[in-house]
């Protein structure tokens, strides 16, 4: 008996998610970097494609659990408006200060339009569909102790800054990117870069899928470390057209995606589980890593410290085991 696509998706949620995430994002990457390279109009129109993991997770979550519908909530529209205003401001300031773009009306319109996506995502914490509501609920109502959210920022920028200090203390000089801006300018730059990353480039748009959707479903079936490895493989592969399209060196692509994405995947999984499956933890860590990992020189010491942290996370979380039954980071309902 033939099954429908909806039935197959419901029975193979993780596989369907990975397929959809690539189908939504990769065409945009190929348009921007290979078919119309340098075309700003195409780049602007393709920006929503970076939300592929979040959109794929939403589609599958809605199919998996469409009922019972929740009552409409006024908080959805309040949240949408607040995040849209914040996202628009962040985008406008980013184009103005980082890209040095004149604030002509088309630029402002593009910034405000693109800010609709993160606003929609965050407001889905109050969605009527129970599957989508569960997916985004921990953005608004995070789980776990506040200590673990502090740990996120002790890792990034903590480890890069510590490694720079140790390297300089041993007599070596380490360049600090954006140092010409001064302390106040660098602080403002980091806040702006992090905020944009959280809303649009690595935070909500990616982690809603990788850790928010795929990881808990995988952890329901496999040991934690196996689940982290599966997510790492698809997370790394998803970036490849972007890496090659930007012209990154093959050596760096292999090192970054095969080694450091693996290390980071283990650390994010550890934080996600320690916060009882809080999407907010993953959505904060990812842009913190991108912002401070890219803006502060990556020294050999920082690499050693991150690798050591990943080993500690494996041991501390006993990642060779499955999570205990009933753990909030395991979505048993969607087995």
C-alpha angles and dihedrals in degrees: 000000000000117000124213124246089250092054092048090050092051091050095043103035099155094046091047090049095053092047093049094045090057094042092053098044109032097062088057092050091050093047093050101041107025112022103032104015113182094012104134093193092057090044091053093048091048096051094098088063090077086068088065096116093049093045092047090050091050093051094050094041091053092049092046096051113014097152150101096033116222123232114265111265128209087211089072092064093041090051091045092052095046094048092044092054091046092046092049092051092048092049094047093048090046093054091043100047106024102033094029091225120164111247097242117161096260091055092049091048092050091049092051094045094050090049088064090075099061089040090055092046096051093043088057086080081084097039120141092230107086093212094054092040091056091048095058102025096098091059088070099028105033120196131221135038120317087237091076092054088053089051089059091064093040086062096043118053090001099071097042091048092046091050091050090050093049092046092051091044089057089056102262123122120233121192115229113213116232090015088137088070093067125230097296092044093049091048091052091046093051093048091050094046092047094047092051090046092052094050103034119003117047104339120071095000094058108021094053084070110030100042102008096053114012102037100058092046092050091047089056089065107024140040114275095253093050090050091050090050093051092050090046092054095053094037091054094043091050089063098050100094087049093050096048092039091058090052097245115170115264091233091056093044091053093045094045099044100034099039114017098036087053092051091047093046090057092048094048090048089052092051092045091054094042089056090050094251100318113171089198091066093056093040090054097043096051097057091039088057093046094045102044097026091057099036098046117061112261104230128188088252092057090051091051092048093049092048090049090050090052090053090048090049091053092051096040093048094039085228094181086074133067117253114262118268111272096027109148092229089065116076099211093169090066098049 
